[in-house]
Amino acid sequence: MLPLLRTVGLRVFSMASETYTPGSLSAAFVTCPNDTVARTLASSNHPYEVAEVISLPIEQGNPPYLKWIEGVVPE
């Protein structure tokens, strides 16, 4: 399953930027059901020994989406 996600991710990146260059820097934002799945996905598809896994605060966004996400995601 993870190789499939990697292939899909590369294709999506290529479609969004119209180009994909192996070895170039890129960022991917992936929605995962929990922290464990996110870390496993990042670590297993990362070319380096130490994967960069970070969390960012949501400071702005589409108000209806933010209201919806607040009601759906547990604290």
Phi, psi and omega in degrees: 000318183296320175300325178297315179298321179297315180298314179298317179299317179295321179293317179297316178300316180298319180292321183288323185254355182067008179203150173220124179241113179305138179088352178278163178282143176205165177231145178229136175248117186237131176275124181235154182291336178198173184297322181297314179297318180298314180294319179297315180298313181295315183293322183282344181246016184259133183283348182259166180293324181242115180281142175274107178240114182230167177234140181237141177286148175267112183257334180215163177171182178292115185309315178298322178294315181298322178295317179297312183296326178298324180279339185263322185270127178293152182300000000 
